């Protein structure tokens, strides 16, 4: 059998088979709209995802972390800060790219070629064979333009400024998220402590009712009422314990930790409560207009749009550019069957180009109009954002004032409820008051404790919210970081 012929016949079949196998193993779309898709690529992505290492964070379980320390941990480990940071770094590199247009571009070029062709010499074609090896240095430089490069640099600067401000705004949101989660945890822990104290009081009332029943000074319904109150307090305590676990997980997630991470935080009794608020909401609004990062970022976008308009206008003017090559050439040539020969020497070329676009189908006009529209849209967005910020600051200011009044009222209520419970419990011991009065006073005291904790944490949260709306969170954080 002729081996070469067999190979020629089997070759196309082998190619077709290999191609069919590759297509069979390629990723396909889901076979139908009513079935979940699974494929090998899904497993490989899962493997790649599992291989990614968690940056991790070392937590001291014996330490009680302050809010400032929790915020510091979040700024280090929350992935949102890394995203904003890398975005700002990308904008900085974009500025470097725009600035590079003011410098020449140089490249080393090596040309190797061989050519065989028929050349007409006199009445006959003669076969010529050429071999060429040519290393050269190529230079290009835009000598002159009217605003194209400077417009691109100005736009890149504005975009970098906007990215830096967005980075600050990311920190503002993270500070607020951590502070809010922290105060919610303090509220949950306070509610748990209040529920625990209420349970102890309910147990004491139940013990008193049992002792009085034994001595014939109380009835069975009194003892059952006390037991029901104790059971209700125990139920409230279990609910409060669950709320603490959820709040702990929320705070850990805001920091960038696994939600099951356990750590201690500074208690609410160690915190100083705000005593007042700014006399005028206008002061807070003006502060917000100066400090809110997203408002400043929008102003940077206006600058970028102005730079884009400048860059678009530059296309109406001529540009001058230079390009040139310089190097060595070594060639081999042969004509017909005559002996060939080698030759070498210097080669160079220079070119100065003046380019002026006279007509482009109104493209440049539309580009300028587009840049103007983008600028006006950015300016209008500033006005809309100012209105939004004004409303946010007004609401936060009003909530802050309300929280101040509620905290004062809750403190007075707790004092009165505690005195009422003590009086009712003492009177019950003397037989002057009945058990229902004591249980009612105990429930009122439990509610007062809960409202006092809620009012204090709400006051702290509203103060943080007002600082968040005015942008003062970043200023406070900066002052705290000064040694």
C-alpha positions as CSV (number, residue, x, y, z in Angstrom):
1,X,0.0,0.0,0.0
2,X,1.2,3.5,-0.8
3,X,1.9,5.1,2.5
4,X,2.0,8.6,1.2
5,X,-1.4,8.2,-0.4
6,X,-2.9,6.8,2.7
7,X,-1.6,9.7,4.7
8,X,-3.1,12.2,2.2
9,X,-6.5,10.5,2.6
10,X,-6.5,10.2,6.4
11,X,-5.2,13.8,7.0
12,X,-8.5,15.6,6.2
13,X,-10.4,13.1,8.3
14,X,-8.1,13.6,11.3
15,X,-8.5,17.4,11.0
16,X,-12.3,17.2,10.8
17,X,-12.4,14.8,13.9
18,X,-10.2,17.1,15.9
19,X,-12.3,20.1,15.0
20,X,-15.6,18.3,15.9
21,X,-14.1,17.3,19.3
22,X,-13.1,20.9,20.0
23,X,-16.5,22.2,19.1
24,X,-18.2,19.5,21.3
25,X,-16.1,20.6,24.3
26,X,-16.7,24.3,23.7
27,X,-19.1,26.2,26.0
28,X,-22.7,26.4,24.8
29,X,-25.7,28.4,25.8
30,X,-28.4,26.8,28.0
31,X,-30.3,24.2,26.1
32,X,-33.7,25.5,27.1
33,X,-35.2,28.4,29.1
34,X,-36.7,26.2,31.8
35,X,-33.6,24.4,32.9
36,X,-30.7,25.6,35.1
37,X,-27.3,25.6,33.2
38,X,-24.3,23.7,34.6
39,X,-21.0,23.2,32.8
40,X,-17.3,22.5,33.3
41,X,-16.6,26.2,33.2
42,X,-18.8,26.8,36.2
43,X,-16.7,24.3,38.2
44,X,-13.4,25.9,37.1
45,X,-14.7,29.3,38.1
46,X,-15.7,27.9,41.5
47,X,-12.3,26.4,41.9
48,X,-10.6,29.7,41.0
49,X,-12.8,31.6,43.5
50,X,-12.1,29.1,46.3
51,X,-8.4,29.6,45.6
52,X,-8.5,33.3,46.3
53,X,-7.2,34.1,49.7
54,X,-9.1,36.2,52.2
55,X,-6.9,39.1,53.4
56,X,-7.9,38.2,56.9
57,X,-7.8,40.4,60.0
58,X,-6.4,39.7,63.5
59,X,-8.9,40.5,66.2
60,X,-8.1,40.6,69.9
61,X,-11.0,38.9,71.6
62,X,-9.9,40.3,75.0
63,X,-10.0,43.9,73.9
64,X,-12.9,46.3,73.9
65,X,-12.7,48.2,70.6
66,X,-13.6,51.8,70.4
67,X,-15.6,53.2,67.5
68,X,-12.4,54.9,66.1
69,X,-10.6,51.5,66.2
70,X,-13.5,49.8,64.5
71,X,-13.5,52.4,61.7
72,X,-9.7,52.0,61.3
73,X,-10.2,48.2,60.9
74,X,-13.0,48.8,58.3
75,X,-10.9,51.3,56.3
76,X,-8.1,48.6,56.1
77,X,-10.2,45.6,55.4
78,X,-13.5,46.7,53.7
79,X,-13.1,45.8,50.0
80,X,-15.0,49.0,48.9
81,X,-12.0,51.1,49.9
82,X,-9.6,49.0,47.8
83,X,-12.0,49.3,44.8
84,X,-12.1,53.1,45.1
85,X,-8.3,53.2,45.7
86,X,-7.5,51.2,42.6
87,X,-9.9,53.4,40.6
88,X,-8.1,56.5,41.7
89,X,-4.8,54.9,40.8
90,X,-6.2,54.1,37.3
91,X,-7.2,57.8,36.9
92,X,-3.6,58.8,37.9
93,X,-2.2,56.5,35.3
94,X,-4.6,58.0,32.7
95,X,-3.2,61.4,33.5
96,X,0.3,60.1,32.9
97,X,-0.9,58.8,29.5
98,X,-2.3,62.2,28.6
99,X,0.9,63.9,29.6
100,X,3.0,61.5,27.5
101,X,1.6,63.1,24.3
102,X,4.0,66.0,24.9
103,X,7.0,63.7,24.4
104,X,8.3,62.0,21.2
105,X,7.7,58.3,20.5
106,X,10.8,56.3,19.6
107,X,10.8,52.7,18.5
108,X,13.4,50.3,17.2
109,X,12.4,48.7,13.9
110,X,14.1,45.8,12.2
111,X,13.0,45.0,8.7
112,X,13.9,41.7,7.0
113,X,12.6,41.0,3.6
114,X,13.3,38.8,0.5
115,X,11.9,39.6,-2.9
116,X,12.0,37.8,-6.2
117,X,10.4,39.6,-9.1
118,X,10.7,40.2,-12.8
119,X,12.2,43.6,-13.8
120,X,11.8,45.0,-17.3
121,X,15.2,46.1,-18.7
122,X,15.1,47.1,-22.3
123,X,13.1,44.5,-24.3
124,X,13.3,41.7,-21.7
125,X,12.2,40.8,-18.2
126,X,15.1,39.8,-16.0
127,X,14.6,37.9,-12.8
128,X,15.8,39.8,-9.7
129,X,16.3,38.4,-6.2
130,X,16.7,40.8,-3.3
131,X,17.4,40.2,0.3
132,X,17.2,43.1,2.8
133,X,18.1,43.5,6.4
134,X,17.4,47.0,7.8
135,X,17.6,48.0,11.5
136,X,16.4,51.6,12.1
137,X,15.3,54.0,14.8
138,X,11.8,55.5,14.2
139,X,10.8,58.8,15.8
140,X,7.3,60.4,15.9
141,X,6.5,63.7,17.5
142,X,3.5,66.0,17.5
143,X,5.2,69.4,17.3
144,X,2.2,71.7,17.5
145,X,-1.6,71.6,18.1
146,X,-4.0,74.2,19.5
147,X,-5.4,72.6,22.7
148,X,-5.7,69.0,21.9
149,X,-3.1,67.7,24.3
150,X,-3.7,70.3,27.0
151,X,-7.4,69.6,26.8
152,X,-6.8,65.9,27.3
153,X,-4.5,66.6,30.3
154,X,-7.1,68.9,31.9
155,X,-9.8,66.3,31.5
156,X,-7.5,63.6,33.0
157,X,-6.7,66.0,35.9
158,X,-10.4,66.6,36.5
159,X,-11.1,62.8,36.3
160,X,-8.3,62.1,38.8
161,X,-9.7,64.8,41.2
162,X,-13.2,63.2,40.8
163,X,-11.8,59.7,41.6
164,X,-9.9,61.0,44.7
165,X,-13.2,62.6,45.9
166,X,-15.1,59.4,45.2
167,X,-12.4,57.6,47.3
168,X,-13.1,60.0,50.1
169,X,-16.9,59.5,49.7
170,X,-16.3,55.7,50.0
171,X,-14.6,56.3,53.3
172,X,-17.5,58.6,54.4
173,X,-20.0,55.8,53.7
174,X,-17.9,53.2,55.4
175,X,-17.5,55.4,58.5
176,X,-21.2,55.9,58.6
177,X,-21.9,52.2,58.1
178,X,-19.6,51.1,60.9
179,X,-20.8,53.8,63.2
180,X,-24.5,52.9,62.5
181,X,-23.8,49.2,63.0
182,X,-21.9,50.0,66.2
183,X,-24.7,52.0,67.7
184,X,-27.2,49.4,66.7
185,X,-25.1,46.8,68.5
186,X,-24.9,49.1,71.6
187,X,-28.7,49.4,71.5
188,X,-29.1,45.6,71.2
189,X,-26.7,45.0,74.0
190,X,-28.5,47.6,76.1
191,X,-31.8,46.0,75.4
192,X,-30.4,42.7,76.4
193,X,-29.1,44.1,79.7
194,X,-32.5,45.8,80.3
195,X,-34.3,42.5,79.6
196,X,-32.0,40.7,81.9
197,X,-32.6,43.2,84.7
198,X,-36.3,42.9,84.1
199,X,-36.1,39.2,84.3
200,X,-34.3,39.4,87.7
201,X,-37.0,41.8,88.9
202,X,-39.7,39.4,87.6
203,X,-38.1,36.5,89.4
204,X,-37.9,38.5,92.6
205,X,-41.6,39.4,92.3
206,X,-42.4,35.7,91.6
207,X,-40.4,34.6,94.7
208,X,-42.2,37.2,96.9
209,X,-45.6,36.0,95.6
210,X,-44.6,32.3,96.3
211,X,-43.5,33.2,99.8
212,X,-46.7,35.2,100.5
213,X,-48.8,32.3,99.1
214,X,-47.1,29.9,101.5
215,X,-47.8,32.2,104.4
216,X,-51.4,32.7,103.3
217,X,-50.9,36.3,102.4
218,X,-51.5,35.9,98.6
219,X,-53.7,33.9,96.3
220,X,-52.9,31.3,93.7
221,X,-53.8,33.7,90.9
222,X,-51.3,36.2,92.3
223,X,-48.6,33.6,92.1
224,X,-49.6,32.6,88.6
225,X,-49.6,36.2,87.4
226,X,-46.1,36.6,88.7
227,X,-45.0,33.4,87.0
228,X,-46.5,34.7,83.7
229,X,-44.7,38.0,84.1
230,X,-41.4,36.1,84.7
231,X,-42.0,33.9,81.6
232,X,-42.7,37.0,79.5
233,X,-39.5,38.6,80.7
234,X,-37.5,35.5,79.9
235,X,-39.0,35.5,76.4
236,X,-38.1,39.1,75.9
237,X,-34.5,38.3,77.0
238,X,-34.1,35.5,74.5
239,X,-35.3,37.9,71.7
240,X,-32.8,40.5,72.9
241,X,-30.0,37.9,72.8
242,X,-30.8,37.0,69.2
243,X,-30.9,40.7,68.3
244,X,-27.4,41.1,69.7
245,X,-26.1,38.2,67.6
246,X,-27.5,39.8,64.4
247,X,-26.1,43.2,65.3
248,X,-22.7,41.7,66.0
249,X,-22.7,40.1,62.5
250,X,-23.8,43.3,60.9
251,X,-20.9,45.2,62.5
252,X,-18.4,42.5,61.5
253,X,-19.6,42.6,57.9
254,X,-19.3,46.4,57.8
255,X,-15.7,46.1,59.0
256,X,-15.0,43.5,56.3
257,X,-14.9,40.5,58.7
258,X,-16.8,37.2,58.6
259,X,-20.2,37.8,60.3
260,X,-19.5,35.0,62.8
261,X,-16.4,36.9,64.2
262,X,-16.8,37.6,67.9
263,X,-15.2,40.7,69.5
264,X,-16.0,43.2,72.3
265,X,-16.8,46.9,71.8
266,X,-16.8,49.8,74.1
267,X,-20.1,50.1,76.0
268,X,-22.6,52.9,75.8
269,X,-22.1,54.0,79.4
270,X,-18.5,54.9,78.4
271,X,-19.6,57.2,75.6
272,X,-20.4,60.9,76.0
273,X,-23.8,61.9,74.7
274,X,-24.2,65.1,72.5
275,X,-25.7,68.0,74.5
276,X,-26.8,70.3,71.8
277,X,-27.0,70.9,68.0
278,X,-26.2,73.9,65.8
279,X,-28.5,76.8,66.3
280,X,-29.3,77.2,62.6
281,X,-29.8,74.5,60.0
282,X,-28.4,77.0,57.5
283,X,-25.0,76.5,59.1
284,X,-25.2,72.8,58.6
285,X,-26.3,73.2,55.0
286,X,-23.5,75.5,54.1
287,X,-21.1,73.1,55.7
288,X,-22.5,70.3,53.6
289,X,-22.1,72.4,50.4
290,X,-18.4,72.8,51.2
291,X,-17.6,69.3,52.4
292,X,-19.8,66.7,50.7
293,X,-17.4,64.7,48.5
294,X,-20.0,63.8,45.8
295,X,-20.9,67.5,45.3
296,X,-17.2,68.3,44.9
297,X,-16.8,65.3,42.6
298,X,-19.7,66.6,40.4
299,X,-17.8,70.0,40.1
300,X,-14.8,68.0,38.9
301,X,-17.0,66.5,36.2
302,X,-17.9,70.0,35.1
303,X,-14.2,70.7,34.7
304,X,-13.7,67.5,32.8
305,X,-16.6,68.5,30.4
306,X,-15.0,71.9,29.9
307,X,-11.7,70.2,29.0
308,X,-13.4,67.9,26.6
309,X,-15.0,70.9,24.9
310,X,-11.5,72.5,24.6
311,X,-10.1,69.3,23.1
312,X,-13.0,69.1,20.6
313,X,-12.4,72.7,19.5
314,X,-8.7,72.0,18.8
315,X,-9.7,69.8,15.9
316,X,-10.7,72.9,13.9
317,X,-7.0,74.0,13.8
318,X,-4.0,72.5,12.0
319,X,-1.5,70.2,13.7
320,X,2.2,69.9,12.8
321,X,3.9,66.5,13.3
322,X,7.4,65.1,12.7
323,X,8.4,61.6,11.9
324,X,11.7,60.1,10.8
325,X,13.8,57.0,10.5
326,X,17.5,56.5,10.7
327,X,19.6,53.3,10.6
328,X,21.7,50.9,8.5
329,X,20.7,48.7,5.6
330,X,22.5,45.5,4.3
331,X,21.2,44.0,1.1
332,X,21.9,41.1,-1.2
333,X,21.0,41.2,-4.9
334,X,21.1,38.8,-7.8
335,X,20.0,39.2,-11.4
336,X,19.1,36.1,-13.5
337,X,21.7,33.5,-12.9
338,X,24.6,36.0,-12.6
339,X,26.6,36.1,-9.4
340,X,25.0,38.0,-6.6
341,X,26.6,40.7,-4.4
342,X,26.2,42.3,-1.0
343,X,25.9,46.0,-0.2
344,X,25.4,48.1,2.9
345,X,25.1,51.7,3.9
346,X,23.2,54.4,6.0
347,X,19.5,55.0,5.4
348,X,17.4,57.8,6.8
349,X,14.2,59.7,6.0
350,X,12.5,62.7,7.6
351,X,9.0,64.1,7.2
352,X,7.3,67.2,8.6
353,X,3.6,67.1,8.1
354,X,1.0,69.9,8.4
355,X,-2.5,68.4,8.7
356,X,-5.6,70.5,8.6
357,X,-9.0,68.9,8.3
358,X,-11.2,71.0,6.1
359,X,-14.3,68.8,6.0
360,X,-15.5,65.9,8.1
361,X,-19.3,65.8,7.6
362,X,-19.9,68.1,10.6
363,X,-18.3,65.6,13.0
364,X,-16.3,68.3,14.9
365,X,-19.4,70.4,15.3
366,X,-21.3,67.6,16.8
367,X,-18.4,66.7,19.1
368,X,-18.3,70.3,20.4
369,X,-22.1,70.3,20.8
370,X,-21.9,67.0,22.7
371,X,-19.2,68.4,25.0
372,X,-21.3,71.5,25.7
373,X,-24.4,69.4,26.5
374,X,-22.4,67.2,28.9
375,X,-21.1,70.3,30.7
376,X,-24.6,71.7,31.0
377,X,-25.9,68.3,32.3
378,X,-23.1,68.2,34.9
379,X,-24.0,71.7,36.0
380,X,-27.7,70.8,36.3
381,X,-26.7,67.8,38.3
382,X,-24.9,70.0,40.8
383,X,-28.2,72.0,41.3
384,X,-30.1,68.7,41.7
385,X,-27.5,67.4,44.2
386,X,-27.6,70.6,46.2
387,X,-31.4,70.3,46.5
388,X,-31.0,66.7,47.6
389,X,-28.3,67.5,50.1
390,X,-30.4,70.4,51.5
391,X,-33.3,68.0,52.1
392,X,-31.0,65.4,53.7
393,X,-29.4,67.9,56.1
394,X,-32.8,69.3,57.0
395,X,-34.2,65.9,57.9
396,X,-31.1,64.9,59.8
397,X,-31.1,68.2,61.7
398,X,-34.7,67.8,62.6
399,X,-34.2,64.2,63.7
400,X,-31.2,65.3,65.8
401,X,-33.2,67.9,67.7
402,X,-36.0,65.3,68.2
403,X,-33.5,62.7,69.5
404,X,-32.1,65.3,72.0
405,X,-35.6,65.9,73.4
406,X,-36.5,62.2,73.4
407,X,-33.3,61.3,75.3
408,X,-34.0,63.9,78.0
409,X,-37.6,62.6,78.3
410,X,-36.5,59.0,78.4
411,X,-34.0,59.7,81.2
412,X,-36.8,61.4,83.2
413,X,-39.1,58.5,82.5
414,X,-36.6,55.9,83.7
415,X,-36.1,57.8,86.9
416,X,-39.8,58.0,87.6
417,X,-40.5,54.4,86.6
418,X,-37.7,53.1,88.9
419,X,-39.1,55.1,91.8
420,X,-42.6,53.9,91.0
421,X,-41.4,50.2,90.9
422,X,-39.5,50.5,94.2
423,X,-42.5,52.1,95.9
424,X,-44.9,49.5,94.5
425,X,-42.6,46.6,95.5
426,X,-42.1,48.0,99.0
427,X,-45.8,48.7,99.5
428,X,-46.6,45.1,98.3
429,X,-44.3,43.8,101.0
430,X,-46.3,45.7,103.6
431,X,-49.5,44.5,102.1
432,X,-50.7,47.9,101.0
433,X,-50.5,47.2,97.2
434,X,-51.6,44.1,95.4
435,X,-49.5,42.0,93.0
436,X,-51.0,43.4,89.9
437,X,-49.7,46.9,90.8
438,X,-46.2,45.5,91.3
439,X,-46.3,43.6,88.0
440,X,-47.6,46.7,86.2
441,X,-44.9,48.8,87.7
442,X,-42.3,46.2,86.8
443,X,-43.5,46.2,83.2
444,X,-43.4,50.0,83.1
445,X,-39.9,50.0,84.4
446,X,-38.8,47.4,81.8
447,X,-40.3,49.6,79.1
448,X,-38.6,52.7,80.5
449,X,-35.2,50.9,80.5
450,X,-35.7,49.9,76.9
451,X,-36.7,53.4,75.8
452,X,-33.8,54.9,77.7
453,X,-31.3,52.7,75.9
454,X,-33.1,53.3,72.6
455,X,-33.1,57.1,73.1
456,X,-29.4,57.2,73.9
457,X,-28.3,55.1,71.0
458,X,-30.7,56.9,68.7
459,X,-29.2,60.3,69.8
460,X,-25.7,59.0,69.0
461,X,-26.9,57.6,65.7
462,X,-28.7,60.8,64.7
463,X,-25.6,62.8,65.6
464,X,-23.6,60.5,63.3
465,X,-26.2,60.8,60.6
466,X,-26.1,64.6,60.7
467,X,-22.3,64.5,60.4
468,X,-22.6,62.1,57.5
469,X,-25.1,64.4,55.7
470,X,-22.9,67.4,56.2
471,X,-19.7,65.6,55.3
472,X,-18.2,66.3,58.7
473,X,-17.5,62.6,59.3
474,X,-14.5,62.9,57.1
475,X,-13.3,66.0,58.9
476,X,-13.8,64.5,62.3
477,X,-11.9,61.3,61.2
478,X,-9.1,63.5,59.9
479,X,-8.8,65.3,63.2
480,X,-8.8,62.1,65.1
481,X,-5.9,60.8,63.0
482,X,-3.7,63.8,63.8
483,X,-1.0,62.7,66.3
